[in-house]
Amino acid sequence: MATGSDNNNNKLILYSYWRSSCAHRVRIALNLKGLKYEYKSVNLLKGEQSGPEFLKLNPVGYVPVLADGDFVVSDSFAIIMDKFPQHPLLPRDIQKRTINFQVANIVASSIQPLQNLPVLKLIEEKVNPDEKLPWLNSVMRKGFTAIENLLKDIAGRYATGDEVYMADLFLAPQLYAAEMRINLDMTEFPILARLHETYKEIPAFQEALPEIQPDAPSKGH
């Protein structure tokens, strides 16, 4: 398997948190591309993302960050679209490409940011702790409704056909969260429910699962 950038022996370092869906999608991408990396945990619950050393890597204070020598990328979308050519994550077909971008953007702008730790903490402190789960449900359902409609005429074995592309990488962590964290009723989303089961058959997806990461609680953290 490849190790690092195209023309040198730099070792890839992924700054990650086991439960972060953004880091989850990047782990899938690196696995699909056959890229080895060193996993460095950034504990979001302890606020390590706000420490001075991490902020040098990503001034916004979010994971994931991918370091390839001096080349540092601090956004999951940018990492997935990065310079590694193995296993292209966008199809040539223009319609499928645009749908991949649409699905990725629905997840990245309309689902994930509305269910991250700062938002949930705000709801807990300013509204009511009991409102967190209903909020997560409503955000997920709205996004999934849009994506289900987008995929209804184009889905194949995977989101946009019979090859794994960007849309699948963005969907998989959200579908995982819908099952494991929110217990969302997926009966109204038959395409997404089927995709979720399909992703469970792909080693690159399974190796990226939160519970098997080095910093997962089951690993002693």
trRosetta pair geometry for C-beta under 8 A, 3 or more apart (Angstrom, degrees):
i j d omega theta_ij theta_ji phi_ij phi_ji
1 34 4.1 -146 -136 168 98 94
1 35 6.7 -171 164 -89 109 18
1 36 5.5 115 102 -32 124 95
2 33 7.3 -53 47 143 124 91
2 34 5.9 92 19 104 85 95
2 35 5.4 -33 80 -101 97 70
2 36 7.5 -168 89 12 46 79
2 84 7.4 158 99 -147 151 116
2 86 6.5 -164 6 -28 142 147
3 9 6.9 16 99 -153 111 64
3 11 6.5 -30 170 -114 103 63
3 12 7.1 -144 -171 2 56 95
3 35 7.2 137 -103 -155 31 65
3 36 5.0 -18 -106 51 85 109
4 8 6.7 -74 124 89 129 73
4 9 6.3 94 53 -176 149 25
4 10 4.2 165 -163 79 139 69
4 11 5.7 -84 -69 -96 121 19
4 12 5.2 -168 -93 -37 61 80
4 35 7.7 143 -34 -157 23 102
4 68 5.6 139 -156 -147 77 95
4 69 7.3 75 -165 -26 121 93
5 8 5.4 22 68 45 110 87
5 10 5.4 36 8 44 103 117
5 68 4.8 113 -55 165 98 127
5 69 6.5 -46 -10 7 132 118
5 71 6.7 93 -81 34 133 141
5 83 7.4 19 -139 86 84 128
6 83 6.9 -88 -29 134 115 116
6 84 7.7 -176 -64 -107 86 59
8 69 6.7 28 87 -49 140 147
10 68 5.2 99 109 179 136 65
10 69 3.6 -82 -111 -47 150 97
10 71 7.9 114 101 30 168 99
11 36 7.9 -53 -149 106 83 97
11 37 7.5 132 168 -135 76 47
11 38 5.9 49 145 -14 118 113
12 30 7.4 177 130 -137 156 131
12 35 6.1 39 8 160 160 112
12 36 6.9 152 42 97 111 53
12 37 3.9 -62 100 -109 109 91
12 38 6.9 172 94 18 56 70
12 66 6.5 -20 -164 -167 100 95
12 67 7.2 148 -158 79 49 54
12 68 5.5 -17 -102 -93 74 81
13 37 6.5 157 -100 -172 15 92
13 38 4.8 -23 -111 65 71 103
13 40 5.8 20 -178 -7 102 122
13 66 7.3 153 79 -157 53 46
13 67 4.3 -8 57 57 103 104
13 68 7.9 -169 23 -68 70 38
14 23 7.4 120 165 -153 111 98
14 26 6.8 169 -144 122 125 124
14 27 7.2 113 162 -86 162 76
14 30 6.9 -85 -67 -33 143 164
14 37 4.7 57 -13 143 106 142
14 38 7.1 174 24 79 69 48
14 39 5.8 -24 69 -109 99 55
14 40 6.8 172 84 27 45 76
14 64 6.0 -21 -169 -165 89 123
14 65 7.5 157 -157 80 44 49
14 66 5.6 -13 -104 -104 70 75
15 40 4.9 -33 -101 78 64 105
15 41 8.0 71 -155 179 59 2
15 42 5.2 45 175 -27 97 123
15 54 7.1 151 -172 -133 152 100
15 57 6.6 91 0 123 159 160
15 58 7.9 -154 77 -3 143 124
15 63 5.6 -129 120 -122 86 100
15 64 6.0 151 78 -160 66 63
15 65 4.1 9 45 51 120 95
15 66 7.6 -142 21 -67 76 32
15 67 7.4 60 -18 -10 101 103
16 20 6.6 -150 -169 47 69 124
16 23 4.0 127 -143 -163 89 138
16 26 7.5 -148 -100 73 111 121
16 27 6.9 62 -124 -60 152 110
16 39 6.0 -52 37 -153 123 87
16 40 7.1 123 21 67 72 52
16 41 6.7 -49 75 -107 69 46
16 42 6.8 154 67 21 18 90
16 63 5.6 128 -127 178 30 134
16 64 5.2 -2 -95 -111 73 102
16 213 7.0 -118 118 -158 128 143
16 215 7.7 174 98 26 87 128
17 20 4.3 87 66 -18 96 113
17 23 5.8 153 43 7 60 155
17 41 6.7 82 -103 -158 54 71
17 42 5.4 -74 -60 72 93 76
17 43 6.7 126 -119 -110 107 26
17 44 4.9 20 -121 -18 166 105
17 49 7.9 -49 -44 -57 134 117
17 63 5.0 140 -1 50 96 156
17 215 6.8 -78 -143 88 49 142
18 23 7.8 -75 -86 91 8 137
18 41 7.5 -8 -33 -124 86 105
18 210 4.8 97 161 -163 82 81
18 211 7.5 87 174 -80 122 23
18 213 4.0 -175 -115 66 93 133
18 214 7.8 -149 -77 57 109 47
18 215 4.8 -151 -35 81 111 87
18 216 4.3 162 -154 -75 159 71
19 44 7.7 -104 60 34 102 128
19 210 5.3 59 -97 -149 49 139
19 216 7.9 118 -50 -110 78 78
20 23 3.9 68 84 14 116 107
20 24 6.4 -170 97 -17 58 83
20 44 6.9 125 -65 -30 107 142
20 63 5.2 -144 -35 86 177 113
20 64 6.9 159 106 -50 142 79
21 24 5.0 -46 -145 31 37 123
21 25 6.6 39 157 -21 66 97
21 112 5.5 -138 78 -121 132 114
21 173 3.8 141 -150 140 87 135
21 174 6.3 62 -155 -65 145 62
21 176 7.9 171 -115 61 96 109
21 177 6.2 -41 -82 -38 125 135
22 25 6.2 -51 -154 30 30 106
22 26 6.9 25 149 -13 61 107
22 62 7.1 9 70 162 161 113
22 63 6.6 153 83 106 113 66
22 64 5.9 -158 121 -2 93 84
22 76 4.2 -144 -171 -36 89 143
22 112 6.6 105 -58 -178 89 149
22 173 7.9 -144 -40 85 22 170
23 26 5.6 -58 -152 39 37 112
23 27 6.3 43 151 -25 69 102
23 63 5.0 -3 -61 134 119 110
23 64 4.1 124 -103 -60 77 107
23 76 7.2 -121 -68 -91 31 118
24 27 5.8 -54 -152 31 30 112
24 28 6.8 31 151 -19 62 102
24 172 7.4 -144 139 100 112 96
24 173 3.9 121 94 -99 137 127
24 176 7.3 -135 -180 48 156 146
24 208 5.9 109 -164 152 65 108
24 209 7.8 23 -140 -126 106 24
24 210 6.3 -41 -94 -62 116 87
25 28 5.7 -50 -156 31 36 115
25 29 6.6 38 148 -20 65 104
25 76 5.6 72 73 -179 114 134
25 80 6.9 -36 135 -68 105 133
25 169 4.6 93 -162 158 93 89
25 170 5.6 26 -123 -93 145 45
25 172 7.0 142 -102 56 75 98
25 173 5.4 -87 -53 -9 83 130
26 29 5.4 -51 -149 34 38 114
26 30 6.3 35 155 -16 69 103
26 64 4.7 -96 30 42 156 158
26 66 6.9 -152 -174 -54 138 118
26 76 5.1 -120 -52 -133 106 89
26 79 5.1 13 -124 99 117 143
26 80 6.5 -121 -104 -61 68 85
27 30 5.9 -54 -146 38 31 108
27 31 6.3 33 154 -19 64 108
27 207 7.5 -143 154 109 108 78
27 208 3.6 148 110 -134 112 104
27 213 7.8 -93 -99 -92 162 116
28 31 5.7 -60 -151 38 29 112
28 32 6.3 29 155 -20 66 107
28 169 5.0 179 91 -131 131 89
28 172 6.2 110 -78 61 161 148
28 173 7.9 -134 -17 -43 131 96
28 204 5.9 87 -157 141 65 95
28 205 5.6 20 -123 -103 110 60
28 208 4.5 -82 -66 -3 66 170
29 32 5.8 -55 -148 35 29 111
29 33 6.4 16 157 -8 64 111
29 79 7.0 138 77 121 150 95
29 80 4.8 -136 -95 -116 161 82
29 89 6.6 -21 -128 -77 102 150
29 169 5.6 40 -62 -134 89 149
30 33 5.9 -64 -147 45 30 105
30 35 4.6 -90 -162 67 81 107
30 37 5.8 -32 -177 -7 152 132
31 34 7.6 35 179 -71 32 31
31 35 7.8 -90 -62 45 19 71
31 203 7.5 -146 166 118 126 76
31 204 3.7 156 119 -150 115 84
31 205 7.6 -167 83 -46 144 29
31 207 5.3 153 -121 74 147 121
31 208 5.7 -121 -7 -50 142 106
32 86 7.9 168 120 120 71 97
32 87 4.8 -143 143 116 96 160
32 89 7.5 96 97 -86 147 102
32 164 6.6 -135 -125 103 140 137
32 169 7.9 -89 -5 -84 144 116
32 204 4.6 80 -69 -175 65 162
33 84 5.3 60 -175 130 153 132
33 86 4.1 115 -155 86 82 112
33 87 4.9 -137 -92 39 60 112
34 86 5.9 -90 37 153 99 157
34 87 7.5 130 -2 -11 88 122
35 84 6.3 -34 -64 -148 141 162
35 86 7.3 164 -46 51 95 138
37 66 7.7 -64 -133 -137 145 94
39 213 6.9 -167 -167 -162 151 92
39 214 5.3 145 100 14 138 127
39 215 7.8 -150 146 -12 118 98
41 213 8.0 130 -94 146 101 112
41 214 6.4 -122 -52 89 116 102
41 215 3.7 120 -114 -64 137 144
41 221 7.5 -142 -163 -114 167 162
42 48 4.9 -156 -165 98 68 116
42 49 5.4 81 158 -74 123 78
42 54 6.1 100 -129 -117 128 143
42 63 5.1 171 59 -67 132 129
43 46 4.1 31 109 27 120 111
43 47 7.8 -3 100 32 83 34
43 48 4.7 84 51 3 72 127
43 215 6.9 -148 -82 -174 83 138
43 221 7.8 -152 -98 173 119 130
44 47 7.5 44 -175 -74 35 25
44 48 7.2 -83 -74 42 27 84
44 49 5.7 13 -110 -13 70 125
44 63 7.1 -108 -65 12 109 119
44 117 5.9 177 149 -16 127 159
45 117 7.8 -151 -85 -127 60 148
47 50 5.0 -39 179 33 88 114
47 51 7.3 114 127 -42 78 81
48 51 5.4 -26 -161 -6 52 121
48 54 6.3 103 148 -25 74 149
49 54 5.6 -117 -141 122 36 153
49 58 7.9 -38 -162 77 90 116
49 61 4.6 101 145 180 95 81
49 62 6.5 41 -168 -92 137 20
49 63 6.4 -107 -102 -28 121 87
50 54 7.4 25 23 67 10 122
50 55 6.9 24 -162 -57 34 113
50 61 5.2 26 -88 -142 60 137
51 54 5.0 80 63 15 86 102
51 55 6.8 -159 90 -10 40 92
52 55 5.7 -59 -141 39 30 112
52 56 6.9 42 157 -30 62 96
53 56 6.0 -47 -164 18 33 114
53 57 7.7 23 145 -9 59 101
54 57 5.6 -57 -164 36 46 109
54 58 6.7 -29 160 44 79 86
54 61 6.9 77 114 -126 112 65
54 65 7.8 176 -160 3 84 148
55 58 6.8 -81 -132 77 35 50
55 59 5.5 54 -174 -116 81 46
55 61 5.9 -15 -97 -79 86 84
56 59 7.9 34 -105 -70 14 71
57 65 4.8 61 147 -176 124 166
57 67 7.0 -71 -136 -66 120 116
57 72 5.8 -132 -151 -171 79 144
57 74 6.2 148 144 -89 77 123
58 61 6.3 176 107 -55 95 18
58 62 6.0 -100 141 50 142 62
58 63 7.8 166 39 -83 159 38
58 65 5.0 -137 -35 -81 122 124
58 74 3.6 164 -101 -155 104 141
60 74 7.0 154 32 136 106 126
62 74 7.2 116 69 167 85 96
62 75 7.9 47 85 -102 124 60
64 74 7.8 -158 106 -148 48 48
64 76 5.8 85 37 -82 101 85
64 79 6.6 -31 91 -11 117 163
65 72 6.4 -2 -179 -172 106 98
65 73 7.1 166 -158 85 58 47
65 74 4.6 -10 -111 -110 91 77
66 72 7.3 165 86 -153 49 50
66 73 4.9 -5 58 58 97 96
66 74 7.9 -161 26 -76 60 39
66 79 4.8 114 3 -123 135 122
66 82 7.2 -68 80 -64 148 160
67 71 7.3 143 -160 81 49 52
67 72 4.9 -11 -106 -105 77 84
68 71 4.5 -21 70 69 93 105
68 72 7.7 -175 28 -76 62 40
68 73 7.9 20 7 1 101 98
73 78 5.0 -152 -171 115 114 113
73 79 4.9 151 111 -82 130 75
73 82 6.0 -112 -24 -95 171 121
74 78 7.6 20 57 59 37 135
75 78 4.1 71 71 14 102 111
75 79 6.6 -174 84 -14 49 84
76 79 5.6 -53 -144 35 32 112
76 80 6.2 31 158 -18 66 106
76 108 7.7 -160 72 -112 113 114
77 80 6.0 -58 -149 37 27 108
77 81 6.3 6 157 0 63 113
77 104 6.9 112 -115 163 102 125
77 108 6.2 33 -62 -116 120 159
78 81 6.0 -68 -142 51 29 99
78 82 6.6 66 148 -69 62 82
79 82 5.3 -17 -161 -33 36 123
80 89 6.1 -82 171 77 97 165
80 166 6.4 106 150 -124 136 97
80 169 6.3 155 -128 108 140 156
81 89 7.6 -114 -89 63 54 123
85 88 6.9 -18 -172 -71 63 82
87 164 7.9 -5 -179 80 117 105
89 100 8.0 160 143 -178 76 144
89 164 7.9 -43 -128 122 74 77
89 165 5.5 121 -178 -158 57 57
89 166 4.6 91 149 -62 105 78
89 169 6.8 -12 -155 -8 131 138
90 97 5.3 50 -179 -124 105 91
90 100 5.9 179 -124 86 77 158
90 165 6.2 85 -105 -159 28 112
90 166 5.8 7 -78 -15 73 120
91 96 4.2 -11 64 103 141 130
91 97 5.7 -135 66 -63 76 72
91 100 6.9 155 15 -28 91 139
91 160 6.5 -133 -6 114 138 126
91 161 6.8 83 -83 22 152 143
91 163 6.9 132 -87 67 103 126
91 165 5.7 -52 -32 -93 88 148
92 97 7.5 -57 155 -50 8 116
93 96 4.2 60 83 19 109 112
93 97 6.5 -179 88 -17 53 85
94 97 5.4 -51 -144 33 33 115
94 98 6.4 30 159 -18 66 104
95 98 6.1 -56 -150 35 29 107
95 99 6.5 25 154 -15 64 107
95 154 7.3 -153 133 -110 110 139
96 99 5.7 -56 -147 38 33 110
96 100 6.3 40 153 -24 65 103
96 154 6.6 172 -101 -175 78 133
96 160 4.5 123 -153 164 96 127
96 161 6.2 -8 -125 -22 142 123
96 165 7.3 116 158 12 109 172
97 100 5.7 -55 -153 32 31 114
97 101 6.6 27 152 -15 65 104
98 101 5.7 -53 -151 37 36 111
98 102 6.3 38 150 -22 67 105
99 102 5.4 -50 -144 36 36 114
99 103 6.3 37 157 -19 67 102
99 150 5.8 153 -148 168 100 110
99 151 7.3 123 177 -87 130 63
99 154 6.0 154 5 78 178 163
99 159 7.9 -170 129 139 112 101
99 160 5.4 152 90 -106 123 125
99 167 6.8 -14 125 -67 82 146
100 103 6.1 -53 -146 36 28 107
100 104 6.3 26 156 -16 63 110
100 159 7.6 112 -102 101 73 125
100 160 5.7 -70 -65 -13 87 158
100 165 5.2 -75 -110 131 134 126
100 166 4.5 88 178 58 115 106
100 167 4.5 -116 -127 -36 65 97
101 104 5.7 -58 -146 40 30 111
101 105 6.1 24 158 -16 66 111
101 166 7.5 32 -72 90 46 144
102 105 5.9 -61 -146 40 27 106
102 106 6.4 31 156 -23 65 103
102 150 5.9 -166 109 -139 131 150
103 106 5.8 -52 -148 31 31 111
103 107 6.6 26 155 -13 64 105
103 147 5.6 76 -126 -129 89 105
103 150 6.3 -172 -72 99 87 150
103 151 7.4 52 -85 -59 128 105
103 159 6.4 43 -103 170 177 145
103 160 7.9 -142 -2 -47 143 113
103 166 7.7 149 74 107 107 86
103 167 3.9 50 72 -131 147 102
103 170 6.1 152 127 72 91 129
103 171 6.5 -31 167 -55 125 103
104 107 6.0 -60 -154 40 30 108
104 108 5.8 16 156 -10 68 117
104 166 5.3 -28 -63 143 132 113
104 167 6.2 -108 -46 -95 79 54
104 169 7.9 16 -103 71 103 91
104 170 4.5 168 -115 -32 65 159
105 108 5.5 -58 -130 47 33 105
105 109 5.4 -2 177 9 71 117
105 110 7.8 56 135 0 64 98
106 109 6.9 -69 -126 51 15 85
106 110 5.0 -43 -163 41 58 121
106 111 6.6 48 140 -13 71 106
106 143 5.4 142 158 -153 103 92
106 146 5.6 -164 -136 97 145 129
106 147 5.7 -174 90 -66 154 96
106 150 7.8 -157 -18 -10 151 151
107 110 7.4 -32 -62 53 8 77
107 111 5.0 -42 -139 43 46 124
107 112 5.8 47 162 -20 71 108
107 143 6.8 99 -91 -179 49 137
107 147 7.8 44 -53 -74 86 139
107 170 4.2 164 47 165 156 113
107 171 6.8 -131 -70 -77 142 47
107 174 5.7 -127 -131 -36 111 143
108 111 7.9 25 -11 46 15 84
108 112 6.0 -19 -122 35 32 127
108 113 7.5 47 166 -25 45 100
108 170 6.7 -67 -41 -140 89 130
109 113 6.6 -7 -144 11 30 126
110 113 7.9 21 -42 38 8 97
110 114 7.1 -12 176 -3 35 127
110 139 7.7 180 153 -167 66 85
110 142 7.1 -112 159 109 114 108
110 143 5.1 157 110 -96 104 103
110 146 7.5 14 97 37 156 151
111 114 6.5 -96 -168 40 18 103
111 115 6.7 -22 165 7 62 118
111 139 6.0 128 -135 152 57 98
111 140 6.4 67 -142 -104 107 52
111 143 3.9 5 -71 -62 108 171
111 174 5.8 18 137 -121 150 138
112 115 6.4 -84 -148 46 28 93
112 116 6.6 43 161 -52 69 99
112 174 7.2 -99 -68 -83 87 107
113 116 6.0 -37 -146 -3 35 118
113 119 7.3 109 152 -33 58 139
114 119 5.8 178 -163 -173 37 173
114 135 7.8 -138 155 161 98 100
114 139 4.6 -169 104 -132 127 142
115 119 6.5 -82 -95 73 11 134
115 120 6.8 40 -167 -53 49 106
115 135 7.7 164 -102 122 80 95
115 136 5.3 80 -125 -119 118 84
115 139 5.6 -176 -54 87 105 152
115 140 7.3 37 -57 -55 151 89
115 177 7.7 119 121 153 148 152
116 119 5.6 89 58 16 66 104
116 120 7.1 -139 102 -3 29 97
117 120 5.8 -62 -141 42 30 107
117 121 6.0 31 161 -22 67 109
118 121 5.7 -56 -145 37 29 112
118 122 6.3 33 155 -22 64 105
119 122 5.7 -54 -152 33 31 113
119 123 6.6 31 152 -18 65 103
120 123 5.6 -50 -148 35 35 112
120 124 6.3 37 152 -21 65 106
120 132 5.4 53 -149 -136 93 115
120 135 7.8 171 -107 83 71 136
120 136 7.8 18 -97 -63 110 105
121 124 5.6 -54 -148 37 32 114
121 125 6.2 17 158 -10 67 111
122 125 6.1 -63 -142 43 27 100
122 126 5.5 -13 174 14 68 120
122 127 7.8 54 130 -1 66 97
123 126 6.8 -68 -119 53 18 86
123 127 4.8 -33 -161 35 62 122
123 128 7.5 -42 163 52 78 43
123 129 7.8 112 119 -106 84 32
123 131 5.5 -131 176 91 113 106
123 132 5.4 138 102 -88 134 72
123 135 5.8 -97 -120 -8 161 165
124 127 7.4 -6 -46 53 9 80
124 128 7.7 -41 -135 124 36 17
124 129 4.7 37 -136 -96 83 72
124 132 6.2 9 -69 -62 86 120
127 131 4.9 -60 122 47 127 151
128 131 4.6 94 67 -10 88 106
129 132 6.2 -24 -172 -12 49 113
130 133 7.6 -48 -177 27 47 98
130 134 7.9 33 140 2 68 110
131 134 5.7 -62 -156 49 53 109
131 135 5.7 59 148 -29 80 108
132 135 5.7 -62 -152 36 27 113
132 136 6.4 26 155 -18 66 106
133 136 5.6 -51 -145 36 34 111
133 137 6.3 38 155 -21 65 105
133 182 6.9 152 -150 -137 80 74
134 137 5.5 -54 -148 36 33 116
134 138 6.3 29 158 -19 67 105
135 138 6.0 -57 -148 35 29 106
135 139 6.3 26 157 -16 65 108
136 139 5.9 -58 -146 38 29 110
136 140 6.1 24 159 -15 65 112
136 181 7.5 -98 171 122 154 106
136 182 5.1 -145 128 -108 123 119
137 140 6.0 -62 -146 40 25 107
137 141 6.0 21 161 -18 65 112
137 182 6.1 161 -80 -174 68 119
137 184 6.2 160 -126 -104 77 93
138 141 5.9 -55 -141 38 28 109
138 142 6.3 29 160 -20 63 107
139 142 6.1 -59 -151 34 26 109
139 143 6.5 16 157 -10 62 111
140 143 6.0 -64 -150 42 29 106
140 144 5.9 23 159 -16 68 114
140 174 7.1 167 -132 -177 96 102
140 177 7.6 -148 -103 102 133 107
140 178 5.7 149 -172 -99 145 99
140 182 6.1 133 -5 108 161 174
140 184 5.5 -106 110 -86 143 153
141 144 5.8 -58 -138 42 27 108
141 145 6.2 35 159 -28 64 105
141 184 7.0 -172 -67 -152 82 125
142 145 5.9 -52 -151 28 26 113
142 146 7.0 22 154 -13 59 105
143 146 5.9 -59 -157 36 34 109
143 147 6.3 24 153 -13 69 110
143 174 7.4 -91 108 -171 138 151
144 147 5.6 -57 -141 42 35 108
144 148 5.9 41 158 -25 69 105
144 174 7.8 -174 -75 139 94 126
144 178 7.5 67 -68 -93 143 150
144 184 7.8 143 -10 148 159 152
144 189 5.1 -44 162 -94 122 149
144 192 5.8 -55 -154 -19 106 171
145 148 5.9 -50 -143 33 26 112
145 149 6.6 25 156 -16 59 108
145 188 7.8 -15 -95 127 85 118
145 189 7.7 -106 -81 -85 46 104
146 149 5.9 -62 -156 37 29 111
146 150 6.5 31 150 -22 65 107
147 150 5.4 -52 -148 34 36 115
147 151 6.2 20 160 -10 69 112
147 171 7.1 151 179 -105 153 110
147 192 6.7 76 102 -76 116 123
148 151 6.3 -68 -147 43 25 102
148 152 6.7 50 154 -59 62 93
148 188 7.9 -88 -53 131 177 74
148 189 4.9 -124 -81 -132 135 83
148 190 7.8 93 -145 40 120 58
148 191 5.5 148 -138 44 77 114
148 192 5.8 -74 -84 -20 92 110
149 152 5.9 -28 -150 -14 31 118
150 154 7.7 -43 146 35 65 120
151 154 5.9 -101 -150 60 49 87
151 155 4.3 49 170 -49 102 109
151 159 5.8 -85 -117 -165 131 73
151 160 7.3 -107 -123 -78 90 62
151 167 7.9 151 -88 162 115 149
151 191 5.2 170 101 142 124 154
151 192 7.8 122 50 -60 149 75
152 155 7.1 -12 -103 6 12 108
152 191 6.6 -131 -93 -40 56 150
154 160 5.5 -9 137 -137 116 66
154 161 7.1 -47 166 -52 82 71
155 158 7.4 -132 -156 105 76 31
155 159 5.9 -63 -115 -161 88 31
155 160 6.9 -55 -100 -82 48 27
155 161 7.8 -130 -156 -41 26 27
155 191 5.2 152 7 -156 170 123
155 195 7.3 -95 -151 -65 130 115
156 160 7.4 3 13 121 91 21
156 161 4.3 24 11 -161 130 28
156 162 4.4 -70 121 -55 144 68
157 161 7.6 -2 36 134 74 39
157 162 4.7 62 20 -124 109 68
157 198 6.4 159 171 -148 75 148
158 161 6.4 -5 62 73 90 47
158 162 6.6 122 18 -133 91 18
158 163 6.5 -85 38 83 138 23
158 164 5.3 -162 -116 -90 165 53
158 165 7.0 139 120 15 135 77
158 167 7.9 135 148 79 99 102
158 168 5.1 -35 -172 -76 117 133
158 195 6.8 79 -147 -130 47 101
158 198 6.7 -157 -92 121 62 146
159 165 6.9 -109 60 55 106 93
159 167 4.0 -132 101 107 153 123
159 168 5.0 -162 -2 -66 116 74
159 171 6.0 153 -77 -2 137 151
159 195 6.1 45 -73 -121 74 146
160 165 5.6 -40 48 43 117 135
160 167 5.5 103 -19 29 111 143
161 165 7.6 55 43 -8 100 124
164 168 4.9 -88 -152 55 78 157
164 169 7.7 89 169 -46 100 82
164 202 7.1 97 -75 -131 146 160
165 168 5.9 111 56 8 48 100
165 169 7.8 -99 122 -3 35 95
166 169 5.6 -59 -154 33 39 112
166 170 6.5 27 156 -11 72 106
167 170 6.1 -63 -151 41 32 104
167 171 6.0 28 155 -19 68 114
168 171 5.7 -59 -140 40 29 110
168 172 6.1 39 163 -36 66 104
168 195 7.2 -145 -122 -171 85 121
168 199 7.0 168 -173 -93 102 110
169 172 6.3 -41 -141 17 24 113
170 173 7.5 -65 -169 33 31 98
170 174 7.2 15 149 -5 63 116
171 174 5.9 -77 -158 45 39 107
171 175 5.8 33 156 -20 80 112
171 192 7.1 -141 -167 -135 124 93
171 195 6.3 -13 129 128 144 143
171 199 8.0 -159 100 -58 99 145
172 175 5.9 -58 -144 38 28 109
172 176 6.3 32 156 -22 64 106
172 196 7.7 141 -129 -116 58 60
172 199 4.8 164 -118 -146 108 158
172 205 5.6 -126 -152 -140 153 116
172 208 8.0 66 117 83 139 129
173 176 5.4 -52 -147 35 34 117
173 177 6.4 34 154 -19 66 104
174 177 5.6 -51 -147 36 34 111
174 178 6.3 41 151 -26 64 102
175 178 5.4 -46 -146 30 34 116
175 179 6.7 26 156 -11 63 104
175 192 6.2 -166 -100 174 115 97
175 195 6.8 -141 -76 96 163 98
175 196 4.1 -154 167 -97 136 105
175 199 7.1 127 74 27 140 146
176 179 6.1 -65 -157 40 29 104
176 180 5.8 -7 164 8 69 120
176 196 7.5 169 -61 -142 51 102
176 209 7.1 -176 -135 -130 148 82
176 210 7.3 148 142 -1 142 108
177 180 6.3 -68 -124 53 26 90
177 181 4.7 -26 -163 30 70 122
177 182 6.2 49 144 -4 77 106
178 181 7.6 -14 -55 51 10 81
178 182 5.3 -46 -136 55 41 117
178 183 7.9 -164 163 -10 52 5
178 184 4.1 -56 -166 32 93 125
178 186 6.7 94 137 -74 132 108
178 196 7.8 -94 63 -97 118 146
179 182 7.8 33 8 51 12 76
179 183 7.2 41 -161 -99 31 40
179 184 7.4 -71 -65 38 38 82
179 186 7.7 -16 -78 -34 84 133
179 196 6.8 135 -37 -175 132 145
185 188 7.0 58 115 5 95 93
186 189 5.1 -73 -163 57 72 100
186 190 8.0 124 147 -81 86 32
186 192 6.5 -126 -156 93 110 101
186 193 4.2 131 142 -84 127 108
186 196 7.4 -62 -144 13 164 149
187 190 7.5 9 -172 -69 39 75
187 193 7.5 34 -89 -52 27 155
189 192 4.1 -20 153 41 117 117
189 193 5.7 132 97 -27 80 89
190 193 5.6 -54 -140 37 30 114
190 194 6.3 31 160 -19 65 105
191 194 5.9 -58 -153 36 29 109
191 195 6.4 28 151 -18 65 107
192 195 5.5 -52 -145 36 35 113
192 196 6.4 43 154 -27 65 101
193 196 5.7 -49 -152 27 31 116
193 197 7.0 27 152 -13 61 102
194 197 5.9 -57 -157 37 35 108
194 198 6.4 36 148 -21 67 107
195 198 5.4 -56 -147 36 36 115
195 199 6.3 40 155 -25 68 101
196 199 6.0 -50 -151 28 29 111
196 200 7.2 36 149 -25 58 101
197 200 5.7 -49 -161 21 38 117
197 201 7.7 35 147 -19 61 100
198 201 5.9 -57 -168 25 43 112
198 202 7.4 35 144 -22 69 105
199 202 5.8 -57 -156 26 46 113
199 205 4.6 -139 -180 172 88 167
200 205 7.2 -99 -84 102 22 127
200 206 6.8 72 -156 -80 47 100
202 205 4.3 67 80 12 104 111
202 206 6.7 173 85 -12 52 88
203 206 5.5 -60 -139 41 34 109
203 207 5.9 31 164 -20 71 108
204 207 6.2 -52 -141 36 25 109
204 208 6.8 20 156 -16 57 112
205 208 5.9 -67 -156 36 31 109
205 209 7.5 57 147 -53 62 82
206 209 5.9 -19 -164 -22 42 114
207 212 7.2 -94 -151 90 41 139
209 212 5.3 63 74 17 95 103
209 213 7.7 -148 95 -30 50 84
210 213 5.9 -49 -160 3 39 116
210 216 6.1 127 151 -98 69 117
211 216 5.1 118 -150 -160 35 156
211 218 5.8 37 -171 18 88 136
212 216 6.6 32 -5 6 7 151
213 216 4.9 118 59 -32 76 100
213 219 7.3 -100 95 -14 48 145
214 219 5.7 -180 -169 159 34 168
215 219 6.6 -95 -102 62 4 134
215 221 5.0 -2 -163 3 59 169
216 219 4.9 94 63 0 76 105
216 221 6.8 132 81 40 21 113
217 220 7.9 160 -179 21 37 10
217 221 5.8 -102 -102 72 39 73
